[in-house]
Amino acid sequence: MSRGAAGRGSRRLTRWWRRRSLRTRLTVIAATAIAVSVLVAMQVAIELLDRELQDTAEDQLRADSRVLSTNAERAGLAQVQLPPYTGSGRLVRVILPDGSIRTPAGQPALPPVSEQARRVVRGASADLMESGDDGYLIYTLRAGDGAVQVARSTDDDPLNRFGLGMLLIGLLCVAGGAIVGRAVARTGLAPIDRLTAAAVRVAHTRDLDADIPEEGGGEIRRLIRSINDMLAALRDSRRAQRLLAEDAAHELKTPLTSLRLNVELLIRLDRRGTLDSALAAESRTRLLNDLGAQVAELSTLAAELTDLARGDVSDESTEVLDLADVVVAAVTRAGSRVPDIEVALDVTSVWVSGRPAALQRAVLNLIDNAGKWSPADQPVQVRLRAEGASAVLEVDDAGPGIDAADAPRVFDRFYRADSARALPGSGLGLSIVQRVVDAHGGRVTVARSARGGALLRVSLPAAASPARITRPTAGEDTVVR
């Protein structure tokens, strides 16, 4: 068989094996193991039996030879009486000094005397046990001036019968092993079958609330617990999705309703041809500004919902970066979005490992949140410094601060304090901040600043600096408008 044909045969066997069920594999493995064990045991037993029969036959030949040798030494090799041949059993032969032989009448002829046996006759050796291809086991013993030989035909029938019996027993053991292996596999895999049925039921009914009862032990119990943990995680994920959809629908309803009413008003007046007369220029400008603000609010809300729904999934790679650069970029973006915001920077170069865009979005949300509350003549203070093994970012404002009752919930999705209802925003900014900080292994907290406003503090694990960078403005206050 060529090497290519052998390789194709091996691949076909591998594909066949992989298509079999686990129950069939266990049955085949059990039957094969028993077959190999029986085959090895049979070979060992036959070998031991063959040696035992050989040793027994040799001992018997030696005993018979000693008796015949004793008689020959008493009566002489030429006159010793040889036992008559009975038609089966042992065969005897006397070798005289001149090399001639004597055998009982009617006894079958033995193979010619070998050269090794003639050495015994000449006294070069005391005895000799030999077995030839002619089917005889012959023992030669020195006696007087010659030697006596006792022989027995080697009969393999007992071994053959024993081997056949062992083969039948082995086949029965293999069949029994296959049956037992099948039963054990069925019993052992019963929890897996029930687990599979439960998983299929969950997949068909979409019912994630039905936990799978724990049973069995060891690996089976751990597998069931893992699947139950997975179902619990899926329940939490589905609940979070439902809450997100409900909250998003609630938050979208107000700006959409206002936008629709304003647009319908404009359409109605335009159809009547009274748009210019019904709305003064000042009112029309205010209405258009309201429309623009509502569209901007919807755009911001849609962007924040998209960012929040994505969770920690991001194509952005993690890199070692200077958090001061991220903070400066976020402050610049905040100034372009809200020209009236004033930010006082006090940043020090601190290196962290993270995603630049996500971190910039978190810092921008902190600045936007502080800018809503800070008075026009009081800048938002942004400070960045290294504190032990952490990079600490603080954003505080001079506004009214956050009430103690609202502090535990300021990072919840869509949560807005009663005092913030009249201000623009979706209530998602700080929630996104917490998600980004958590994804980077950090922590964000809220407290009251020394100026009486809110102090939001972000702590991130610091990273080793890839190179020393001298920042001329480090530690200096910089005001960005």
C-alpha positions as CSV (number, residue, x, y, z in Angstrom):
1,M,0.0,0.0,0.0
2,S,1.4,3.4,-0.9
3,R,1.9,6.1,1.6
4,G,-0.8,8.3,0.1
5,A,-3.4,5.5,0.3
6,A,-2.5,4.8,3.9
7,G,-2.9,8.6,4.7
8,R,-6.3,8.7,3.0
9,G,-7.4,5.6,5.0
10,S,-6.2,7.1,8.2
11,R,-8.2,10.4,7.5
12,R,-11.3,8.4,6.6
13,L,-11.0,6.5,9.9
14,T,-10.5,9.7,11.8
15,R,-13.6,11.3,10.2
16,W,-15.6,8.2,11.0
17,W,-14.5,8.2,14.6
18,R,-15.3,11.9,15.0
19,R,-18.8,11.4,13.7
20,R,-19.6,8.7,16.3
21,S,-21.4,9.7,19.4
22,L,-19.7,9.8,22.8
23,R,-21.7,6.8,23.9
24,T,-20.5,4.8,20.9
25,R,-16.9,5.9,21.5
26,L,-17.0,4.8,25.1
27,T,-18.4,1.5,24.1
28,V,-15.7,0.9,21.4
29,I,-13.0,2.0,23.8
30,A,-14.3,-0.4,26.6
31,A,-14.6,-3.3,24.1
32,T,-11.1,-2.6,22.7
33,A,-9.5,-2.3,26.1
34,I,-11.1,-5.6,27.2
35,A,-10.0,-7.3,23.9
36,V,-6.4,-6.1,24.3
37,S,-6.4,-7.3,27.9
38,V,-7.8,-10.7,27.0
39,L,-5.3,-11.1,24.1
40,V,-2.4,-10.2,26.4
41,A,-3.7,-12.5,29.1
42,M,-4.2,-15.3,26.6
43,Q,-0.7,-15.0,25.2
44,V,0.8,-14.9,28.7
45,A,-1.3,-17.9,29.8
46,I,-0.4,-20.0,26.7
47,E,3.3,-19.2,27.2
48,L,3.1,-20.2,30.9
49,L,1.2,-23.3,30.1
50,D,3.6,-24.3,27.3
51,R,6.6,-23.8,29.7
52,E,4.8,-25.8,32.4
53,L,4.1,-28.7,30.0
54,Q,7.6,-28.6,28.7
55,D,9.1,-28.7,32.2
56,T,6.8,-31.5,33.2
57,A,7.7,-33.6,30.1
58,E,11.4,-33.0,30.6
59,D,11.2,-34.0,34.3
60,Q,9.3,-37.2,33.3
61,L,11.9,-38.0,30.6
62,R,14.7,-37.5,33.1
63,A,13.0,-39.8,35.7
64,D,12.4,-42.6,33.1
65,S,16.0,-42.2,31.8
66,R,17.4,-42.7,35.3
67,V,15.4,-45.9,35.8
68,L,16.4,-47.3,32.5
69,S,20.1,-46.2,33.1
70,T,20.1,-48.0,36.5
71,N,18.7,-51.2,34.9
72,A,21.2,-51.0,32.0
73,E,24.2,-50.6,34.4
74,R,23.1,-53.7,36.3
75,A,22.2,-56.0,33.4
76,G,24.5,-54.4,30.8
77,L,23.4,-52.3,27.8
78,A,23.2,-55.3,25.5
79,Q,21.1,-57.4,27.9
80,V,18.9,-54.9,29.7
81,Q,15.3,-55.6,29.2
82,L,13.5,-52.7,27.4
83,P,9.9,-51.9,28.2
84,P,7.5,-53.0,25.5
85,Y,6.0,-50.3,23.3
86,T,2.3,-49.8,24.2
87,G,1.3,-47.9,21.1
88,S,1.6,-44.4,22.7
89,G,3.6,-42.6,25.3
90,R,7.3,-42.7,25.7
91,L,9.8,-44.2,23.3
92,V,13.2,-45.7,24.5
93,R,16.4,-46.5,22.8
94,V,19.8,-47.9,24.0
95,I,23.0,-46.7,22.3
96,L,25.8,-49.3,22.5
97,P,29.5,-48.3,22.7
98,D,30.0,-49.2,19.1
99,G,27.2,-46.9,18.0
100,S,24.5,-49.5,17.4
101,I,21.1,-49.1,18.9
102,R,18.5,-51.3,20.5
103,T,14.8,-50.5,20.6
104,P,11.7,-52.4,21.8
105,A,9.8,-54.5,19.2
106,G,7.1,-52.6,17.3
107,Q,8.3,-49.2,18.4
108,P,8.3,-46.5,15.8
109,A,11.7,-45.5,14.6
110,L,13.2,-42.4,16.3
111,P,15.2,-39.8,14.4
112,P,18.9,-40.7,13.9
113,V,21.2,-40.2,16.8
114,S,22.5,-36.7,16.7
115,E,26.1,-35.7,16.9
116,Q,25.4,-34.1,20.3
117,A,24.0,-37.4,21.6
118,R,27.1,-39.3,20.3
119,R,29.2,-37.0,22.5
120,V,27.2,-38.2,25.5
121,V,27.9,-41.8,24.4
122,R,31.6,-41.0,24.2
123,G,31.5,-39.5,27.7
124,A,32.1,-35.9,26.6
125,S,28.8,-34.9,28.3
126,A,26.7,-36.5,31.1
127,D,23.2,-35.9,29.5
128,L,21.5,-34.0,26.8
129,M,17.9,-32.7,26.3
130,E,17.1,-31.8,22.7
131,S,14.0,-31.0,20.7
132,G,14.0,-31.2,16.9
133,D,11.8,-30.2,14.1
134,D,10.7,-33.9,13.8
135,G,8.3,-33.5,16.6
136,Y,10.2,-35.4,19.4
137,L,11.6,-34.3,22.7
138,I,14.6,-36.6,23.4
139,Y,16.6,-36.9,26.6
140,T,20.0,-38.7,26.4
141,L,21.7,-40.0,29.6
142,R,25.1,-41.6,29.9
143,A,24.8,-45.2,31.1
144,G,27.9,-47.6,31.4
145,D,29.9,-47.4,28.2
146,G,27.0,-46.1,26.2
147,A,23.8,-44.2,26.7
148,V,20.0,-44.6,27.0
149,Q,17.5,-42.3,25.4
150,V,13.9,-41.7,26.3
151,A,11.7,-39.7,23.9
152,R,8.2,-38.3,23.7
153,S,6.4,-36.7,20.8
154,T,5.6,-33.1,21.3
155,D,1.8,-32.8,21.2
156,D,0.4,-29.3,20.7
157,D,-3.2,-30.4,21.0
158,P,-3.5,-29.4,24.7
159,L,-2.2,-25.9,23.9
160,N,-4.5,-25.6,20.9
161,R,-7.5,-26.6,22.9
162,F,-6.5,-24.2,25.7
163,G,-6.0,-21.4,23.2
164,L,-9.3,-22.1,21.6
165,G,-11.0,-22.0,24.9
166,M,-9.3,-18.8,25.8
167,L,-10.3,-17.3,22.5
168,L,-14.0,-18.2,23.1
169,I,-13.8,-16.8,26.6
170,G,-12.1,-13.6,25.2
171,L,-14.9,-13.1,22.7
172,L,-17.5,-13.5,25.4
173,C,-15.6,-11.0,27.6
174,V,-15.4,-8.5,24.7
175,A,-19.1,-8.9,24.0
176,G,-19.9,-8.6,27.7
177,G,-17.5,-5.6,28.0
178,A,-19.2,-3.9,25.1
179,I,-22.6,-4.4,26.7
180,V,-21.4,-3.3,30.1
181,G,-19.6,-0.3,28.5
182,R,-22.7,0.7,26.7
183,A,-24.7,0.5,29.9
184,V,-22.1,2.4,31.9
185,A,-21.9,5.0,29.1
186,R,-25.7,5.4,29.1
187,T,-25.8,5.7,32.9
188,G,-22.8,8.0,33.1
189,L,-24.0,10.2,30.3
190,A,-27.6,10.4,31.5
191,P,-26.9,13.8,33.2
192,I,-25.3,15.0,29.9
193,D,-28.5,14.0,28.0
194,R,-30.7,15.8,30.5
195,L,-28.4,18.8,30.3
196,T,-28.6,18.7,26.5
197,A,-32.4,18.5,26.6
198,A,-32.5,21.4,29.0
199,A,-30.2,23.5,26.8
200,V,-32.3,22.7,23.8
201,R,-35.5,23.6,25.7
202,V,-33.9,27.0,26.7
203,A,-32.9,27.6,23.0
204,H,-36.4,26.8,21.7
205,T,-38.4,28.6,24.4
206,R,-36.0,31.5,25.1
207,D,-36.8,30.9,28.8
208,L,-33.6,31.9,30.6
209,D,-35.2,31.7,34.1
210,A,-35.3,27.9,34.3
211,D,-32.1,26.8,36.0
212,I,-30.9,23.3,35.4
213,P,-31.1,21.2,38.6
214,E,-27.6,20.1,39.8
215,E,-27.0,16.4,39.9
216,G,-24.1,14.0,39.8
217,G,-20.7,15.0,41.0
218,G,-17.3,16.2,39.8
219,E,-17.1,17.3,36.2
220,I,-20.9,17.0,35.6
221,R,-21.8,19.2,38.6
222,R,-19.2,21.8,37.6
223,L,-20.5,21.8,34.0
224,I,-24.1,22.2,35.2
225,R,-23.0,25.1,37.5
226,S,-21.1,26.7,34.6
227,I,-24.2,26.6,32.4
228,N,-26.4,27.9,35.2
229,D,-23.9,30.8,35.6
230,M,-24.1,31.4,31.9
231,L,-27.9,31.5,32.0
232,A,-27.7,33.9,34.9
233,A,-25.3,36.1,32.9
234,L,-27.7,36.0,29.9
235,R,-30.6,36.9,32.1
236,D,-28.7,39.9,33.4
237,S,-27.7,40.9,29.9
238,R,-31.3,40.6,28.7
239,R,-32.6,42.5,31.7
240,A,-30.0,45.2,31.0
241,Q,-31.0,45.4,27.4
242,R,-34.7,45.7,28.3
243,L,-33.9,48.4,30.8
244,L,-31.8,50.2,28.3
245,A,-34.5,50.1,25.7
246,E,-37.2,51.2,28.1
247,D,-35.0,54.1,29.4
248,A,-34.0,55.1,25.9
249,A,-37.7,55.2,24.8
250,H,-38.5,57.3,27.8
251,E,-35.7,59.7,27.3
252,L,-36.4,60.0,23.6
253,K,-40.0,60.7,24.1
254,T,-39.7,64.2,25.5
255,P,-37.4,65.7,22.8
256,L,-39.2,63.9,20.0
257,T,-42.6,65.2,21.3
258,S,-41.3,68.8,21.5
259,L,-39.6,68.5,18.1
260,R,-42.7,67.1,16.5
261,L,-45.0,69.8,18.0
262,N,-42.7,72.6,16.7
263,V,-42.3,71.1,13.3
264,E,-46.1,70.5,13.0
265,L,-46.6,74.2,14.0
266,L,-44.3,75.3,11.3
267,I,-45.9,73.0,8.7
268,R,-49.4,74.2,9.7
269,L,-48.6,77.8,9.4
270,D,-46.7,77.3,6.2
271,R,-49.7,75.5,4.6
272,R,-52.0,78.4,5.7
273,G,-49.5,80.9,4.2
274,T,-49.4,82.7,7.5
275,L,-45.9,81.7,8.6
276,D,-44.5,85.2,8.3
277,S,-47.5,87.0,9.8
278,A,-48.2,84.5,12.6
279,L,-44.7,84.4,13.9
280,A,-42.7,87.5,14.6
281,A,-39.1,87.4,13.6
282,E,-38.0,87.1,17.2
283,S,-40.4,84.2,17.8
284,R,-39.4,82.5,14.6
285,T,-35.7,82.8,15.6
286,R,-36.4,81.4,19.0
287,L,-38.4,78.5,17.5
288,L,-35.7,77.6,15.1
289,N,-33.1,77.8,17.9
290,D,-35.3,75.4,19.9
291,L,-35.5,73.0,16.9
292,G,-31.7,73.1,16.6
293,A,-31.2,72.5,20.3
294,Q,-33.7,69.6,20.2
295,V,-32.0,68.0,17.2
296,A,-28.6,68.4,18.9
297,E,-30.0,66.9,22.0
298,L,-31.3,63.9,20.0
299,S,-28.0,63.5,18.2
300,T,-26.1,63.5,21.5
301,L,-28.5,61.1,23.1
302,A,-28.3,58.7,20.1
303,A,-24.5,58.9,20.2
304,E,-24.4,58.2,23.9
305,L,-26.9,55.3,23.6
306,T,-24.8,53.8,20.8
307,D,-21.7,54.1,22.9
308,L,-23.4,52.7,26.0
309,A,-25.0,49.8,24.1
310,R,-21.6,48.7,22.7
311,G,-20.4,48.1,26.3
312,D,-16.7,47.2,26.4
313,V,-16.7,46.0,22.8
314,S,-14.4,48.2,20.9
315,D,-12.0,47.9,17.9
316,E,-9.7,50.3,19.5
317,S,-6.5,48.7,20.7
318,T,-4.9,49.3,24.1
319,E,-1.6,51.2,24.2
320,V,0.6,52.9,26.7
321,L,-0.1,56.6,26.6
322,D,0.4,59.9,28.4
323,L,-2.9,60.6,30.1
324,A,-2.0,64.3,30.1
325,D,-2.2,64.4,26.3
326,V,-5.7,62.8,26.5
327,V,-6.9,65.4,29.1
328,V,-5.5,68.3,27.0
329,A,-7.3,66.9,23.8
330,A,-10.5,66.5,25.7
331,V,-10.4,70.1,27.0
332,T,-9.7,71.3,23.5
333,R,-12.8,69.4,22.2
334,A,-14.9,70.7,25.1
335,G,-13.9,74.3,24.2
336,S,-14.9,73.8,20.5
337,R,-18.3,72.3,21.5
338,V,-19.2,74.8,24.2
339,P,-17.2,78.1,23.5
340,D,-18.3,79.6,26.8
341,I,-16.8,76.9,29.0
342,E,-13.6,77.9,30.9
343,V,-11.2,75.2,32.1
344,A,-8.2,75.6,34.4
345,L,-5.7,72.9,33.7
346,D,-3.1,71.6,36.2
347,V,-1.7,68.4,34.6
348,T,1.4,66.3,35.1
349,S,2.6,63.7,32.7
350,V,1.3,60.3,33.9
351,W,1.5,57.2,31.8
352,V,-1.4,54.7,31.7
353,S,-2.3,51.7,29.6
354,G,-5.7,52.2,27.9
355,R,-7.7,53.1,24.8
356,P,-7.2,56.8,23.9
357,A,-10.6,57.5,22.3
358,A,-12.5,55.9,25.2
359,L,-10.5,57.8,27.8
360,Q,-10.9,61.1,26.0
361,R,-14.7,60.5,25.8
362,A,-14.8,59.9,29.6
363,V,-12.8,63.0,30.3
364,L,-14.9,65.1,27.9
365,N,-18.1,63.8,29.7
366,L,-16.6,64.9,33.0
367,I,-15.8,68.3,31.7
368,D,-19.3,68.7,30.1
369,N,-21.0,67.7,33.3
370,A,-19.0,70.2,35.3
371,G,-19.5,72.9,32.7
372,K,-23.3,72.7,33.1
373,W,-23.0,73.7,36.8
374,S,-20.0,76.0,37.0
375,P,-20.9,79.7,37.1
376,A,-19.8,81.8,34.2
377,D,-17.1,83.5,36.2
378,Q,-15.7,80.3,37.8
379,P,-13.6,77.9,35.6
380,V,-13.9,74.2,35.7
381,Q,-10.7,72.9,37.4
382,V,-9.0,69.8,35.9
383,R,-6.1,68.4,37.8
384,L,-4.0,65.4,36.9
385,R,-1.2,63.9,39.0
386,A,0.6,60.7,39.9
387,E,-0.4,59.4,43.3
388,G,1.5,56.2,44.3
389,A,0.9,53.6,41.6
390,S,-2.1,55.4,40.3
391,A,-2.9,58.3,37.9
392,V,-5.5,60.6,39.6
393,L,-7.7,62.9,37.6
394,E,-9.9,65.4,39.4
395,V,-12.6,67.6,37.8
396,D,-14.4,70.0,40.1
397,D,-16.8,73.0,39.6
398,A,-18.1,75.8,41.7
399,G,-21.7,74.9,41.3
400,P,-24.2,73.9,43.9
401,G,-22.7,70.4,44.3
402,I,-24.5,67.0,44.4
403,D,-26.9,66.3,47.2
404,A,-26.0,63.4,49.5
405,A,-29.2,61.6,48.4
406,D,-28.2,61.8,44.8
407,A,-24.5,60.9,45.1
408,P,-25.0,57.1,45.1
409,R,-27.0,57.2,41.9
410,V,-25.2,59.8,39.8
411,F,-23.5,57.0,37.7
412,D,-26.7,55.2,37.0
413,R,-28.0,55.2,33.4
414,F,-30.4,58.0,32.7
415,Y,-30.4,59.2,36.3
416,R,-30.9,62.9,36.7
417,A,-31.3,64.7,39.9
418,D,-34.4,66.9,40.4
419,S,-32.3,70.0,40.2
420,A,-30.9,68.9,36.8
421,R,-34.2,68.3,35.1
422,A,-34.2,71.7,33.5
423,L,-30.7,71.4,32.1
424,P,-29.8,69.8,28.8
425,G,-28.5,66.2,28.9
426,S,-29.5,62.6,28.8
427,G,-28.2,61.3,32.1
428,L,-25.8,59.0,30.3
429,G,-22.6,60.9,30.5
430,L,-21.4,59.8,34.0
431,S,-22.6,56.3,33.3
432,I,-20.3,56.2,30.3
433,V,-17.5,57.5,32.5
434,Q,-17.9,54.8,35.0
435,R,-18.0,52.1,32.3
436,V,-14.8,53.4,30.7
437,V,-13.0,53.7,34.0
438,D,-14.2,50.2,35.1
439,A,-12.9,48.8,31.8
440,H,-9.5,50.2,32.5
441,G,-9.3,48.8,36.0
442,G,-9.9,52.1,37.7
443,R,-12.4,53.7,40.0
444,V,-14.5,56.9,39.9
445,T,-16.0,58.6,42.9
446,V,-17.9,61.8,43.6
447,A,-17.5,64.2,46.5
448,R,-17.9,67.9,47.4
449,S,-15.1,70.1,46.3
450,A,-13.4,72.8,48.3
451,R,-15.3,75.4,46.2
452,G,-18.7,73.9,47.2
453,G,-19.3,72.2,43.9
454,A,-19.0,68.6,42.8
455,L,-15.6,66.9,42.8
456,L,-15.3,63.9,40.5
457,R,-12.2,61.9,41.0
458,V,-10.9,59.2,38.6
459,S,-8.1,56.8,39.7
460,L,-6.4,54.6,37.0
461,P,-3.5,52.2,37.4
462,A,-0.3,53.9,36.2
463,A,2.0,52.3,33.7
464,A,5.8,52.5,33.2
465,S,6.8,55.4,31.0
466,P,8.3,54.2,27.7
467,A,10.6,57.2,27.6
468,R,11.3,60.3,29.7
469,I,9.3,63.2,28.3
470,T,9.8,66.8,29.6
471,R,6.6,68.7,29.7
472,P,7.4,72.4,30.0
473,T,3.9,73.3,31.4
474,A,3.8,70.4,33.9
475,G,2.6,71.6,37.3
476,E,1.6,75.0,35.9
477,D,-2.0,76.3,35.8
478,T,-3.2,76.8,32.2
479,V,-6.6,78.3,31.4
480,V,-8.3,77.1,28.2
481,R,-11.3,79.0,26.8
